[in-house]
């Protein structure tokens, strides 16, 4: 009897905890989605200023965005830098994740902590440190400087995603490939890479989105000749009142959401197969 009562109490506690977590997640999601629900309708407003809800509907701010040379230059700059960052961070992240997963040494915990530091430390601290170092190296205001800085910020996401995929990797397949005469490179490209592809794709997507959305470091590294889209958006809202930023923000939200959903669709498709 006592065991039955304890079991019911335990089940009730677990159910209560589940509903509590569900409520917390729902409230957090609502808090994150609410600004988007406001910004996207404002991007279709026909008014000359910010107003919610819009009194009239128009595509004028999207035409203004795609017809503006400075907005298009900032968008192109962000996309180019983001792709270079994603490619660089993915290559380095895969190598680092393989090294951390397959190595055993005393300082591995310290190495992991150092790699995760850019993700944990406040953005302004990282930005000031990067600015000070790049000022000596004369990398401020250069595309290489942006790529290096954003790669540092994106690398932890790639390492985490790939390490998660490698956690369930069966090393006996490497041994089997070696016994069949496969070289280490053949084994890596034909066995390891396809199996951890979802993690690599997730890392690539996170690295690209991290670079695309990053604004703090970009504000320190920017010059009149090179400005990313987040910097242009920041200037648009602080130096002038331009509703075009509503269209830019809506596009950023939609694009980043779609990019982050791609790895999930790929994983679901692989599981279905």
Secondary structure, DSSP 8 states (H G I E B T S, - for coil): -HHHHHHHHHHHHHHHHHHHHHHHHHHHHHHHHHHHHHHHHHHTB-SSS--SS-SSB-SHHHHHHHH-HHHHHHHHHHHHHHHHHHHHHHHHHHHHHHHHHH---TTHHHHHHHHHHHHHS-HHHHHHHHHHHHHHHT-TTSHHHHHHHHHHHHHHHHHHHHHHHHHT--THHHHHHHHTT--HHHHIIIIIHHHTHHHHHHHHHHHHHHHHH--HHHHHH-BTTB--HHHHHHHHHHTS--THHHHHHHHHHHHHHHHHHHHHHHHHHHHH-
